[in-house]
Every structure is written in structure tokens, then in C-alpha cells.
Amino acid sequence: MALYEHLLIARQDISAQQVDALATHLKTIVEGEGGKVEKQEYWGLRGLAYRIKKNRKGHYVLLNINAPAKAVVELERQLKINEDVLRYITVSVDAFEVSSNKNRRDDRPEGERKPEGVEAEAAL
């Protein structure tokens, strides 16, 4: 099976719970076709670069998928008919990244963490 990263942008006027329900529905579609969703990340409500269908913001969701191509075709077919989805993109990858959120503190190795107060001492 192939590895895919799937990113979708949902409308701004639906709640985060509805976006989570949409992602869960997509997960069941992929699993029904013999695939597996390795990771599901909700990136939150973010501003768009330009208006899409009169929306200035959108809920971003990333899915890391390990599935055959027919599962991705069915997933995209379902997304085309869903009115809550503004845009989506599916990209085939060789391997999944560890984390797509570079600002998370937990993802840094132990050696990179500075003890508290180091910035204050460097400023003196």
C-alpha cells in the first residue's frame, strides 16, 4: 500500500466537533477500502490567503494515510460532494514526517531544550 498525506480545509462556520466528525467519517471510508489512517491532526481555524466561497478562514485537518489508490479515489469522491469542504489535496509521500507542527515543544530532542533562565543569563 502507498503512503499519502491528505490536507483538507473545512468551512469556518462549522464547529470543531463537526470537523472532527468529518475527519472520523473520512477515516471510516479509508478503513472500508482496506487502508489505515496513521495520524489525524487538527490544525485549528486559520486565515486563508484569499477568499474561498466567501470564507476568509477555514478549519485545517491533516490525515496521514496508508492505503491503496482506490481508497484515495473514494475519499476524494466523497469530499467533492461535501459542502463543508472548501479545498483538499492528497500527496503521495515516501515516508511520513515526525510532526508537521514545528512549534511544538514536545518534538524537540532533549539536547535542544534550554533550562529555564538561560535566556535571562545570556541577556546580562
N, C-alpha and C positions, 0 to 999 in steps of 0.2 A: 504494500500500500504506500501511497505517496503522502508527503507532509505538506500541509498548507497553512498559511496564516490568513485569516479572514477578518476583515475590519468592516464594521457597519456603523452607520450614523443614523440614529432614530430621531424623530421629531422632538422639538423642545417642549411641547405642551403635554407630553405623556409623562407619567411619574417614573421614578427609578425602579419601582416594583414592577411596573408594566414592561420596562426594558428588560429586567431580569426574567420575567415570564417569557418574553420574546426569545431571549437567549436560551432558555430552557427548552422552548419549543424547537428551536433550531438544533439543539443537542439531540433531541429525540429523533429528528429527521435524519441526522447523520448516523446515529446508532441503528436506526431502522434499515439503513442501506449497508450496514456492515462496517461502519467506521467507528472512530472514537474521538471525542473532544478531550485533548490532553490538558488544556488550560483555558479558563474563561476569565477575562479581566474586564471590569467595568472601569472606564477611564473618567467617567463623570460627564457633566454638562459643560461643553466647551464652545467657544465662539467659532463661527465659520469665517473663512476668508471672504466669502461673498454669499449673498442670499441664495438659498436653495428652496424653491417652492414656498417663498415668503417667510422662511425661517432664518433667523440670524444666529441661532445656537443649535446644538444637537448633542444627543447622548451618544458617546463613543463606546463601542464594545469590541474587544479583540478576542478571537477564538483561535486556538492552535488545534488543528485538526489532523488526525492520522486516518485517512480514509481513501477508498478507491475513487476514481474520477466520476463515476456515476452518482456518488453521494453528493459531490460538489455541484454537479449539474442540477440535481433535485433541490439542493439547498438554494441555489441561485434562482431557480424557477419559483420557489415559494416566496423569495424575497421580492421578486418582480411584481407580484400581485398584492403584497402587503403595503397598505397605505401609510403605515407608521414609519417605514424605512425610507430615508431620503437618498442615501448612497451606500454602496457596498463595493468592496474589492476583495478578490481572492488571489493570493500569490503562492505559487509553488516554491518551497524552500528545501534546501538540503538538510538543514538541522534547525531546531528551534533555538531562539536566543534564551539566555538565562532569564532575563527580565527586560521588558521593553520600557519600564519606568526608571529612568536613570537617576532620578532624585531620591529614590527610596534609600533610607538609611540602612536598612537591614541587608541590602545587597552587597555592601562594601565588605571586602575581606577585613579580618581583624587588624592587620598591619596598617591599614589606611585610616583607621579611626584614631582621632586625636583625643587625648584625655581632656576633660573639661578644664578650662582655664589656660590652655596653651596659647590660644589666640590673644588673651589678655597679656600674657607674659611677653609675647612677640611684639606687641604694640609699645611696650615700655622701652 
